[in-house]
């Protein structure tokens, strides 16, 4: 059974566990998805991977799921109400300090990230922590074919994970350009500069069944990368 850090009593925690921390955001996801979309997805993927690793007795079964980091670096979405960003530098420091703290009792720390805006903080913080001698890494929630933001992929996932918070009657396409096409104007003017409704993609055709299949794929991918990172 998966050990949940927040629900565990301190003496009952497994010794030198691998602690898995979901990393999400609180930011706009168009007119039809909730602000916690990235956090919901990161948590579900991390939970699925931890469940599988615990069943396989990965590294003696010592795997713990930590509460999610629900605020990330989301400044590119700041033109939309509800977006609540702590920025790259603060997120960097949160990851560093959290890992330093957890490392006093955990064997390693793994961050499972579901928001692209968090990448700079994760890369920089993990690099710093590795140089300090900590056993830490991060992995992304990813599939082979992912649209950019609040499109069919995230809508399908949320229809599976939290359908009560999805409003398909409000769903509409946004800018369907590629990341290569949109990155420069987004860096200069934020998401609103390229999409008035905050959507990068098209949610049309999204289904809960597709979301379930996507989640299974993401869980398998994250589990394989974590186990591959620490094989042997």
GILINBEL-V402071 format. One record per residue. RES is the residue in one letter. SS is DSSP state (h for helix, s for strand, l for the rest). OMEGA is omega in degrees with one decimal (NA if undefined). Layout:
# GILINBEL-V402071
res: <RES;RES>
ss: <SS;SS>
omega: <OMEGA;OMEGA>
This chain:
# GILINBEL-V402071
res: <X;X;X;X;X;X;X;X;X;X;X;X;X;X;X;X;X;X;X;X;X;X;X;X;X;X;X;X;X;X;X;X;X;X;X;X;X;X;X;X;X;X;X;X;X;X;X;X;X;X;X;X;X;X;X;X;X;X;X;X;X;X;X;X;X;X;X;X;X;X;X;X;X;X;X;X;X;X;X;X;X;X;X;X;X;X;X;X;X;X;X;X;X;X;X;X;X;X;X;X;X;X;X;X;X;X;X;X;X;X;X;X;X;X;X;X;X;X;X;X;X;X;X;X;X;X;X;X;X;X;X;X;X;X;X;X;X;X;X;X;X;X;X;X;X;X;X;X;X;X;X;X;X;X;X;X;X;X;X;X;X;X;X;X;X;X;X;X;X;X;X;X;X;X;X;X;X;X;X;X;X;X;X;X;X;X;X;X;X;X;X;X;X;X;X;X;X;X;X;X;X;X;X;X;X;X;X;X;X;X;X;X;X;X;X;X;X;X;X;X;X;X;X;X;X;X;X;X;X;X;X;X>
ss: <l;l;s;s;h;h;h;l;l;h;h;h;l;l;l;l;l;s;s;s;s;s;s;l;l;l;l;l;s;l;l;l;s;l;l;l;h;h;h;h;h;h;h;h;h;h;h;h;h;h;h;h;h;h;h;l;l;h;h;h;h;l;s;s;s;s;s;s;s;l;l;l;l;l;h;h;h;l;l;l;l;l;l;l;l;l;h;h;h;h;h;h;h;h;h;h;h;h;h;h;h;h;l;l;l;l;l;s;s;s;s;s;s;l;l;h;h;h;h;h;h;h;h;h;h;h;h;h;h;h;h;l;l;l;l;s;s;s;s;s;l;l;l;l;l;l;l;l;s;l;l;h;h;h;h;h;h;h;h;h;h;l;h;h;h;l;l;h;h;h;l;l;l;l;s;l;l;l;h;h;h;h;h;h;h;h;h;h;h;l;h;h;h;l;l;l;l;l;l;s;l;l;l;l;l;l;l;h;h;h;h;h;h;h;h;h;h;h;h;h;h;h;h;h;h;h;h;h;h;l;l;l>
omega: <-178.5;175.0;176.5;-175.7;-174.5;-176.6;-174.5;168.2;-173.3;-177.9;-176.5;179.8;177.5;-177.4;175.4;-177.5;164.3;-179.1;-178.7;-175.5;174.5;178.1;-177.8;179.9;169.3;-172.9;-179.6;173.3;178.7;-176.9;-171.0;-178.9;-177.6;-178.5;-177.6;-176.2;-177.6;-179.0;177.3;-178.2;179.5;-179.4;-179.4;179.6;179.5;179.8;179.0;179.8;178.9;178.1;-178.8;-179.5;178.4;178.4;-179.6;-176.1;177.1;179.8;178.2;175.5;-175.2;179.0;-175.9;176.6;-179.7;172.2;-178.0;164.5;-169.9;175.5;-178.4;178.9;-171.1;-176.2;-179.9;179.9;-168.5;177.3;-177.6;-179.2;179.1;179.0;-176.1;-171.5;173.9;175.0;-175.4;-174.7;179.7;177.8;175.3;-177.7;177.5;-179.9;179.7;-175.8;178.4;179.2;177.4;179.6;-178.1;-176.1;177.0;179.3;-178.8;177.1;178.0;179.6;179.2;176.6;178.6;-169.7;179.2;179.2;-176.7;-179.6;179.9;-170.2;-177.8;179.4;-179.3;-179.2;-178.2;-177.9;-178.9;176.9;178.3;-177.5;176.7;177.1;178.6;178.0;179.5;175.6;-172.0;173.6;173.5;176.5;-178.4;167.3;-174.6;170.7;-176.6;-178.3;-177.2;171.2;-162.1;-172.3;175.7;176.7;-174.5;-177.0;-178.7;178.4;177.1;178.7;-178.6;173.5;176.3;-171.0;-175.6;-174.2;179.9;179.3;179.2;-177.5;-176.1;179.4;178.5;-173.7;178.0;179.1;173.0;176.6;-177.7;177.5;179.1;177.8;179.5;179.6;-170.4;-170.6;-176.5;177.9;176.4;178.6;-177.9;-172.4;-179.5;-177.7;-176.9;178.7;-178.3;-178.6;-177.3;-178.7;176.8;-178.7;173.6;-173.1;-177.5;-178.8;-177.4;178.1;-179.5;178.5;176.7;178.5;176.5;178.0;178.7;179.5;177.6;179.7;179.2;179.0;-179.2;178.1;179.9;-179.2;-179.2;177.3;-177.9;-178.1;177.1;-179.0;176.7;179.9;-174.5;177.7;175.3;NA>
